Amino acid sequence: MDLNLKGKRVLVTGSASGIGRATAAAFLREGAEVVMNGLTEAEVAAALAQLSPLGPVRGLAADIATADGAEALLAFAGAGGVDVLVNNVGIFSVKPFAEVTDAEWLHTFNVNVLTAVRMSRAILPDMLARGTGAIVNLASEAGVKPLPQMVHYSVTKTAMIGLTRGLAELTKGTAVTVNAVLPGPTWTEGVEAYFRGLAMAKAAPIDGIIGNYFREDEPTSLIQRFVRPEEVARMIAFVAASPAANGGAYRIEGGIIRSIL
């Protein structure tokens, strides 16, 4: 399917690995020009080596959880010419609610929410002035069905859904869209590292740990497996390219949320 994204400039934050890198690849396959970023020069170089054969892509190492890092990425991307912004960067940790410190709460909120605020605040006004553009925010099924072992993470993803609708309200009468995509548990490098560490700590096979996760922690999952990054990436590209999709929260979480809406 041709999503009419040829020649569009797409900025994907946190795109050196996982869902972000898969998203950059999806847009490149659609003929878009992609700007990606990661935290270190090494990971950006590795991602560029993988992505470059797919199309025009460039990348910058920048920590957009800081104002200076965000400004550097915006300057590198050319904020005035971004057609699609994908606010993907994010972190997660599994920790009992009572043990999460104020500093951890603030850090998680800064990375998961304020990065999207910073990037959108810089790019959305130009989109509105041009009357066209798309922003896609990465939320999570945890933003709708909060996880008790990750309350701090879940709250930030609920905030991303609220941010999405609020920004979408600013686009009325234009062809600019702002939407959220809600992945379920996705087999990224970070998730794999977590489960391998858990398997090592329990001296148990990782396949058994994963199987128990869906039986015990996510029993409502209809697919009973991890979502693949490329599956989320295709949803992101499709939503970004859909002119009548605006202000929505689009689920790709394997049916974990037991709701018809």
N, C-alpha and C positions, 0 to 999 in steps of 0.2 A: 504494500500500500504506500503510495506517495503522499506524504503528509505536508507537502508544499513548504518544506523547510530549507530548500536549496538556497545557499547564499546567505542565510540568516546567521547573525553573530550570536552565539550562545555562551553564556558564562555559567559554569558549574562549579560551585564552591566545594571544597573537600573532595576533590575528584581524582586523587592519586591512587585510590583503592576502592574496593567495595562497590556500593551502589553508585557512588559518584563517578567512578571510572567507567562502569557499565553504562551509565547515562551519557557520558561524553562519547562513548563508542556508538551508542544508539543514534545520537544526533549526527555524528560524522557519517554514519551509513545513510542518513537521509540527505546528505549533501550540505550540511551546515558547516560553518566555521566555528570552532570551539576554543574557548579560553578555559583552561583548567588550572587548579592550584592545589598545593599540598603544603605541609609544614616544613619539609626539608628539601634542599636541592637534590639530594640523592633520590628521594621518592618521586619527585617531579620528573627527574630525568628518566627513571625507570618507567613511569607511566607514559611519558612522551614516546619512548622507544616502542611501547606496545601499541599506542594509539596512532602514531604518525602514518603507518601504512594505510589507515582508513580514510585519511583526508587532512585538510588544513587544521592543525591544532598547535597551540602554543601554551606554555605554562609558566607559572611564577610560584616560587616558594614564599609564602606569606602567612602569618598567623592573624587571621581576620577576627580573632577574639580580642584583638587590640585595635585601637583607632588607627594607629600608624600602619598596621598590616592591611587593614581594610582599605585605607586610602591608597596604599601602594598597589593593591590588586585592581582597584577601580581605575587608577591611572594607566596601568598596564593594559587593561581590557578596553579602555576608551569608553567610559560610562555612558557617554552621549550616543553611542551607536549600538548598544546592546539590545537585541531583539527579544531574547529569551534569557531570563535569569532563573537559575535553579538553585535555591537555597538548601543545599544538601548537607553542609558540614554539621557534624554532631558527635556527641560522645555518650557513652552509657557506662554504668557501673551497677553491680548487684551488691546491695548493702542494706542491713536492717535500718528501718526508718529512724529509730532512736539513736543510731550511731552516725548518722549523716550530719556533719558539722555545718555551721553557717557558711564557712568558707567553701565547702563542697557544694552547697546549694547555690551560692552565688556564681561559682565557676561553671557549674552545669547550665545555669540559666544564661550566663554570658555566652557560652559557646553555642548552645542549642537555640537560643531565641534572639539575643541581641545581635549576633552576626547577621541574621536575616533582617533585623531592623536596620542595621547600618547599611547593608547593601541595597535594600529596597528604598530607603530614604534617599540614597544617592541616584538610583536608576529610575524609580517610578515617575518622578516629575517630568523627565525627558520623554518617557513613554507617553504620558498623558498629553504633553505638548505636541507630540507627533500623532497622537490618536491611535497608536497601535503598539503592541508588545504583549508579552506574557511573563508572568512570574509564577513559578511553581515552588511551593514550600514543602519540604519533607517533614511530615508529622509522623504518626505511628498509630497502630491500633491501640497502643497503650494510652494514647490521648483520649480515647473513648472508653476503654476498659482498663483503668489504671492497674498496674502490677504492684502487689504488696511488697515484693522484694526490690522494687525500683520505683518507689514513690516519687523521688526527686526527678528522675527521668520522665516519668509519666506526666507530672505537672508541667514540665517544659513543653511536652508534645501537645497537651491540651492548649497551652498558650499559643503554640504555632497555629492551631486551628482557628483560635480567636483572632490572631493577627491576620490570618488569611482573609477571613470574612470582613474584618474592618477595612483592610486595604482595598478589597474588592468593591466596597461601597463607594470608594473614591473614584471608581472608573466609570460610573454611570454615564451613558451617552457617548462612550468612546468604544474603540475596538480593542482596548486593553483588557486583559483578563488576569485574575489572581486566583489560584486554586491551591489546594493542598492534596498531597498523595499520602495515603496511610498504609505503609507496608506492615506486614506481620513479621514474625521472627524470620530473618533473612540470613543466609549462610555467607557472611562476609568474613574477611580475614580476622576481624576483631572477635566475632562470635566463635569462629573456629578456635582461636587461641584460648578463649574463655572455657570452652567445653573440653579442650585438650588438657588444660590445667586442672579442671574439675575431675576428669578421668584419672589423671595422674595422682591427684590428692586422695581419691577414693580407691586407687589401685584397681580400677574396673575398666572394661573395654569401652571405648568411646561410643561404639554403636549402641551399647546397652544404655549408656547415659542419655544419649539422644532419644532413644525410644521411650525411656521413662519420662523424659521431659514432656513429650506430647501427651502421654497417658496421664501424667500427674499434674503438670503445670498448665498445659493448653489442651484440655480434653475436648473443648468445643471446636477445635480446628477440624475442618472438613477434609482437608487434604492430608493431614497428619504427617507433614514434612515441612522442612524449611523452604521458604520462598527463595528463588534464585535471583541474584542481583539483576540479571538481564531481563527478568520478568517485570521487575519494578521499573527498570529503565524504559521498557517499551510503553508502560503506562504513563510515565512522566512525559515522554515525547508526544504521545497521543493527546494527553490533556493539554499540553502546551500548544498544540496545533489545532485545537478544537475551538472555533470562534464563539460558539454558544455556551461553552462551559465556563462559568464564572461564579466565583464565591463558593465553590463546592469543595467537599472533602471526599476524595475518591479512594475507596478501599481496595487494597490488593493484599489481603491478610489471610487468605485461605479459609475464610468463613468463620474465624475465631469469634467475631462479634455476632452474637445471636440476635440479629435485628434485621427487619426488611428494609430499613433505610440506613 
